[in-house]
């Protein structure tokens, strides 16, 4: 009998197989199920580092920099925002094909009209009518202009080469500091800088794609205490170096089912990625040798993946999360970084394999 598995540290536990010989002793409570359902139904199947009720504290100090701002915290925390994406055209030369906007502070702008569950962020702000560029929207920004002009290593180039239709009018989730940008008409509510962004695509009844974007603001505006006033507040700096982000993808699997959940992780683009020690490319949850969940990483040393908060929904159904940790920007550098991942989730027919079989 295996108890409640809650594997989360500053760095997640190393990838390994987890073999069950019976039900987990921990049963999901009503609150556990409510959180799982909320992430699955209202956050497009993904939670960021803030999870639910665990948003990171940033305090009330003001961020100041000659490249934009100043930025005044709204709630004193980083926040999750999910909603409908619109892309503003004022600074775009190629509106039809380019999903990004760049202004004079080097930011790319995503305007998100909050879903009902997140509308309180806008309504409780000093501008409940939204941003002056896009009514009813919260502007979400990050500077990601890198030097390579190669979509495999340059985050802005990756987005510029992405079809506009892949983003505009899609459901998007973001996580980052919730602030007022005083440099734009005063008290405009923003997520700035974005640290995590995600969206999903339903391919068919058995396959879903999740796109996870970890981004470190490369204008070095939020990573040093001297850019805040006063500089001795608790919660500074807002952005740490290296920047560690965690994504939580809920899953459930049945002991008696004839299928298992397969996750394939692919790297789409990356720069200044921090790697772990090699621990193998595959992580599996097994029940008497039968695969319940399988996760395949692009390499043996990234990203860090673990099972998180495993428990029983009922006597034969396991619920939990795949936790995927990304780490970007090298210690001592201020050049930014990003890690863009595609997660393909597929329901596949069960295969019985001995525990010592080749994978």
C-alpha positions as CSV (number, residue, x, y, z in Angstrom):
1,X,0.0,0.0,0.0
2,X,1.5,3.3,-1.0
3,X,0.4,6.5,0.7
4,X,-0.2,10.1,-0.6
5,X,2.6,11.1,-2.9
6,X,3.4,14.8,-2.8
7,X,6.7,15.2,-4.6
8,X,7.6,18.8,-4.8
9,X,10.9,20.5,-3.8
10,X,12.7,23.6,-5.0
11,X,13.9,21.2,-7.6
12,X,11.5,18.4,-8.4
13,X,12.3,14.8,-7.6
14,X,14.3,12.9,-10.3
15,X,12.5,10.9,-13.0
16,X,11.9,7.3,-12.2
17,X,9.3,4.6,-12.4
18,X,6.7,4.2,-9.7
19,X,5.2,0.8,-9.3
20,X,2.0,0.2,-7.4
21,X,0.9,-3.1,-6.0
22,X,-2.5,-1.9,-4.7
23,X,-4.6,1.3,-4.3
24,X,-2.9,4.3,-2.8
25,X,-3.8,4.9,0.8
26,X,-4.6,8.6,0.2
27,X,-8.1,9.3,-1.1
28,X,-8.8,12.6,-2.8
29,X,-10.9,14.9,-0.7
30,X,-13.7,17.1,-2.0
31,X,-11.3,20.0,-2.1
32,X,-8.6,17.9,-3.9
33,X,-11.2,17.0,-6.6
34,X,-12.4,20.5,-6.8
35,X,-8.9,21.8,-7.5
36,X,-8.2,19.1,-10.0
37,X,-11.5,19.8,-11.8
38,X,-10.9,23.5,-11.8
39,X,-7.5,23.2,-13.4
40,X,-8.8,20.7,-15.9
41,X,-12.0,22.7,-16.8
42,X,-11.1,26.4,-16.3
43,X,-7.3,26.6,-16.8
44,X,-7.2,24.6,-20.1
45,X,-5.7,21.6,-18.3
46,X,-2.6,23.4,-17.0
47,X,-1.6,25.1,-13.7
48,X,1.5,27.2,-13.5
49,X,3.9,27.7,-10.6
50,X,1.2,29.4,-8.6
51,X,-1.0,26.2,-8.7
52,X,-4.3,27.2,-7.0
53,X,-3.9,29.3,-3.8
54,X,-0.1,29.2,-4.0
55,X,0.7,32.4,-5.9
56,X,4.1,33.8,-5.2
57,X,4.5,36.9,-3.1
58,X,6.1,40.0,-4.7
59,X,5.3,42.6,-2.1
60,X,4.3,46.2,-2.7
61,X,7.6,47.8,-3.8
62,X,7.6,49.7,-7.2
63,X,9.7,48.4,-10.0
64,X,11.5,51.2,-11.9
65,X,13.7,51.1,-15.0
66,X,14.6,53.3,-17.9
67,X,13.1,50.7,-20.3
68,X,9.5,51.1,-19.4
69,X,7.5,51.3,-16.2
70,X,7.2,52.1,-13.5
71,X,5.3,49.0,-12.3
72,X,3.1,49.0,-9.2
73,X,1.9,45.7,-7.7
74,X,-1.8,45.3,-7.6
75,X,-2.4,42.4,-5.2
76,X,1.2,41.9,-4.0
77,X,1.3,38.5,-5.7
78,X,1.9,36.9,-9.0
79,X,-1.4,35.8,-10.5
80,X,-2.8,33.3,-13.0
81,X,-5.0,34.7,-15.8
82,X,-6.9,32.6,-18.3
83,X,-9.0,34.0,-21.2
84,X,-9.5,34.9,-24.8
85,X,-6.5,36.3,-26.6
86,X,-6.5,39.3,-28.9
87,X,-3.5,40.7,-30.6
88,X,-3.1,44.5,-30.9
89,X,-2.0,45.8,-34.3
90,X,-0.7,49.3,-33.6
91,X,3.0,48.4,-33.8
92,X,2.8,45.5,-36.3
93,X,4.0,45.9,-39.9
94,X,2.6,42.6,-40.9
95,X,-0.7,42.3,-39.1
96,X,-2.0,39.2,-40.9
97,X,1.0,37.0,-40.2
98,X,2.9,38.4,-37.2
99,X,1.4,37.5,-33.8
100,X,3.6,39.9,-31.9
101,X,3.6,43.5,-31.1
102,X,6.8,45.4,-30.2
103,X,6.8,48.8,-28.7
104,X,9.6,51.1,-27.6
105,X,10.3,49.2,-24.4
106,X,11.0,46.0,-26.4
107,X,8.0,44.1,-25.0
108,X,5.7,41.7,-26.9
109,X,2.1,42.2,-26.0
110,X,-0.7,39.7,-25.5
111,X,-4.2,41.2,-24.7
112,X,-6.3,38.7,-22.7
113,X,-10.0,39.2,-22.1
114,X,-10.5,37.3,-18.8
115,X,-12.7,34.2,-18.6
116,X,-15.5,34.6,-15.9
117,X,-13.4,32.8,-13.3
118,X,-10.6,35.4,-13.7
119,X,-12.7,38.5,-14.3
120,X,-12.2,39.6,-10.7
121,X,-8.6,40.6,-11.6
122,X,-9.9,43.2,-13.9
123,X,-13.0,44.2,-11.9
124,X,-11.1,44.7,-8.7
125,X,-8.4,46.9,-10.3
126,X,-8.4,50.6,-10.7
127,X,-9.3,50.2,-14.4
128,X,-12.2,47.7,-14.5
129,X,-12.8,48.7,-18.2
130,X,-9.5,47.2,-19.2
131,X,-6.5,48.4,-21.1
132,X,-6.7,51.6,-23.2
133,X,-5.5,49.7,-26.3
134,X,-7.9,46.8,-25.9
135,X,-11.1,47.4,-23.8
136,X,-12.0,44.6,-21.3
137,X,-8.5,43.1,-21.6
138,X,-5.5,42.7,-19.4
139,X,-2.2,43.3,-21.2
140,X,0.4,40.6,-20.7
141,X,4.0,41.5,-21.6
142,X,7.5,40.2,-21.7
143,X,10.7,41.3,-23.4
144,X,12.0,38.3,-25.4
145,X,14.1,39.8,-28.2
146,X,17.2,37.6,-28.5
147,X,20.0,37.8,-30.9
148,X,20.1,34.6,-33.0
149,X,17.1,35.2,-35.4
150,X,16.7,31.4,-35.3
151,X,13.4,30.2,-34.2
152,X,15.1,27.2,-32.4
153,X,17.0,29.5,-30.1
154,X,15.3,32.9,-30.4
155,X,11.9,33.2,-28.6
156,X,10.7,36.3,-30.4
157,X,11.6,34.8,-33.8
158,X,9.7,31.6,-32.9
159,X,6.6,33.6,-32.2
160,X,7.0,35.8,-35.3
161,X,7.2,32.6,-37.5
162,X,4.0,31.2,-35.8
163,X,0.8,31.7,-37.7
164,X,-1.4,34.4,-36.2
165,X,-4.4,32.0,-36.2
166,X,-2.5,29.7,-33.8
167,X,-2.8,32.4,-31.1
168,X,-5.4,35.0,-31.9
169,X,-8.9,34.2,-30.5
170,X,-7.5,31.2,-28.7
171,X,-7.8,30.4,-25.0
172,X,-4.5,31.3,-23.3
173,X,-3.2,31.0,-19.7
174,X,-0.5,33.1,-18.2
175,X,1.3,33.5,-14.9
176,X,3.4,36.4,-13.7
177,X,3.5,39.6,-11.6
178,X,0.1,41.4,-11.5
179,X,0.9,45.1,-11.7
180,X,-0.2,48.5,-12.9
181,X,1.9,49.9,-15.7
182,X,2.2,53.6,-14.8
183,X,4.0,54.4,-18.1
184,X,0.8,53.9,-20.2
185,X,-2.0,56.2,-19.3
186,X,-1.7,55.2,-15.6
187,X,-3.0,52.2,-13.7
188,X,-3.3,49.9,-16.6
189,X,-3.6,46.3,-15.2
190,X,-1.0,44.0,-16.6
191,X,0.7,40.6,-16.1
192,X,4.3,41.9,-16.4
193,X,6.5,40.2,-17.0
194,X,4.9,37.0,-18.2
195,X,6.9,34.0,-16.8
196,X,4.6,31.2,-18.0
197,X,2.1,31.0,-20.8
198,X,0.2,28.0,-22.1
199,X,-2.6,26.9,-24.4
200,X,-4.0,23.6,-25.6
201,X,-5.3,22.1,-28.8
202,X,-7.8,19.2,-29.0
203,X,-6.6,17.1,-31.9
204,X,-9.2,14.3,-31.6
205,X,-11.1,12.3,-29.0
206,X,-7.8,10.6,-27.8
207,X,-5.2,13.2,-28.4
208,X,-4.5,16.7,-27.0
209,X,-1.5,19.0,-27.4
210,X,-0.4,21.4,-24.7
211,X,2.1,24.2,-25.5
212,X,4.1,25.5,-22.5
213,X,6.1,28.7,-22.8
214,X,8.6,29.6,-20.1
215,X,10.1,33.1,-20.6
216,X,12.7,35.3,-18.7
217,X,12.5,39.0,-19.4
218,X,15.7,39.7,-21.2
219,X,15.8,43.5,-20.5
220,X,16.9,42.8,-16.9
221,X,14.2,45.0,-15.5
222,X,12.9,42.8,-12.7
223,X,15.9,40.7,-11.5
224,X,17.9,43.1,-9.4
225,X,16.8,44.7,-6.1
226,X,18.3,48.1,-7.1
227,X,15.5,48.5,-9.7
228,X,12.9,48.6,-7.0
229,X,11.8,51.4,-4.7
230,X,12.5,51.0,-1.8
231,X,15.0,48.2,-2.5
232,X,14.6,46.5,0.9
233,X,11.1,45.1,0.6
234,X,10.2,41.5,1.2
235,X,9.6,39.6,-2.0
236,X,12.4,41.1,-4.1
237,X,13.4,40.7,-6.8
238,X,10.3,39.5,-8.5
239,X,12.3,37.4,-11.0
240,X,14.9,35.0,-9.7
241,X,18.0,33.9,-11.5
242,X,17.9,31.1,-12.6
243,X,14.1,31.3,-13.1
244,X,12.4,28.0,-12.2
245,X,8.8,27.4,-13.4
246,X,6.6,24.4,-12.8
247,X,3.6,23.3,-14.9
248,X,1.0,20.8,-13.5
249,X,-1.0,18.7,-15.9
250,X,-3.9,16.8,-14.3
251,X,-4.5,13.2,-15.3
252,X,-6.5,10.2,-14.1
253,X,-6.1,6.5,-14.8
254,X,-8.0,3.3,-14.0
255,X,-6.6,0.1,-12.6
256,X,-9.2,-1.8,-14.6
257,X,-9.0,0.2,-17.8
258,X,-7.8,-1.0,-21.2
259,X,-5.9,2.1,-22.0
260,X,-3.1,4.3,-20.5
261,X,-2.1,8.0,-20.7
262,X,1.0,8.7,-22.8
263,X,2.8,12.1,-22.7
264,X,5.4,12.9,-25.3
265,X,7.5,16.1,-24.5
266,X,9.2,17.9,-27.3
267,X,11.4,21.0,-27.2
268,X,10.3,23.6,-29.8
269,X,12.7,26.4,-28.9
270,X,15.2,27.2,-26.1
271,X,17.9,29.5,-25.0
272,X,19.9,29.6,-21.7
273,X,18.3,26.3,-20.5
274,X,19.7,24.8,-17.3
275,X,19.9,21.0,-17.4
276,X,19.7,18.4,-14.6
277,X,21.8,15.3,-14.2
278,X,20.8,12.6,-16.6
279,X,18.1,10.4,-15.1
280,X,16.6,8.7,-18.1
281,X,14.1,9.8,-20.7
282,X,11.0,7.8,-19.5
283,X,8.8,8.1,-16.4
284,X,6.1,5.5,-15.8
285,X,3.3,4.9,-13.3
286,X,2.7,1.1,-13.2
287,X,0.0,-1.1,-11.6
288,X,1.1,-4.8,-11.3
289,X,3.3,-4.2,-14.3
290,X,0.6,-2.5,-16.4
291,X,1.3,1.0,-17.6
292,X,-1.1,3.6,-16.3
293,X,0.8,6.7,-17.3
294,X,4.0,7.1,-19.4
295,X,6.0,10.3,-19.9
296,X,8.8,10.6,-22.5
297,X,11.2,13.5,-22.3
298,X,13.2,14.9,-25.3
299,X,16.5,14.2,-23.5
300,X,17.6,12.3,-20.3
301,X,18.6,15.6,-18.6
302,X,15.6,17.9,-19.2
303,X,13.0,18.9,-18.3
304,X,12.6,17.6,-14.8
305,X,9.4,15.5,-14.6
306,X,7.7,13.9,-11.7
307,X,4.3,12.6,-10.5
308,X,2.7,15.1,-8.1
309,X,-0.1,14.7,-5.6
310,X,-1.2,11.2,-6.4
311,X,-4.3,9.8,-4.7
312,X,-7.5,7.8,-5.3
313,X,-10.5,9.3,-6.8
314,X,-12.4,6.1,-6.1
315,X,-11.4,2.5,-5.4
316,X,-9.9,1.9,-8.9
317,X,-9.1,5.3,-10.3
318,X,-5.9,7.3,-9.6
319,X,-5.8,11.0,-9.9
320,X,-2.7,13.2,-9.9
321,X,-0.6,15.6,-11.9
322,X,2.4,15.4,-14.3
323,X,4.7,18.1,-12.9
324,X,7.1,19.6,-15.5
325,X,9.9,21.9,-14.2
326,X,11.8,24.3,-16.5
327,X,14.9,26.3,-15.5
328,X,16.1,29.1,-17.6
329,X,18.7,31.9,-17.5
330,X,22.1,31.0,-16.3
331,X,23.2,32.2,-12.8
332,X,25.2,35.5,-13.2
333,X,23.8,36.3,-16.6
334,X,21.2,38.9,-17.5
335,X,20.6,37.9,-21.1
336,X,17.2,36.2,-20.6
337,X,16.2,32.8,-21.7
338,X,13.2,30.7,-22.7
339,X,12.1,27.1,-23.0
340,X,9.1,26.3,-25.2
341,X,7.7,22.8,-24.9
342,X,5.0,20.8,-26.8
343,X,3.3,18.1,-24.7
344,X,1.3,15.5,-26.7
345,X,-1.1,13.6,-24.5
346,X,-2.5,10.5,-26.1
347,X,-4.8,7.7,-24.8
348,X,-3.3,4.5,-25.9
349,X,-4.1,0.8,-25.7
350,X,-2.6,-1.0,-22.6
351,X,0.6,-2.9,-23.0
352,X,1.8,-5.4,-20.3
353,X,5.5,-5.2,-19.8
354,X,7.8,-6.7,-17.1
355,X,9.3,-4.1,-14.8
356,X,12.8,-4.8,-16.2
357,X,11.8,-4.7,-19.8
358,X,13.4,-2.4,-22.4
359,X,11.4,0.7,-23.0
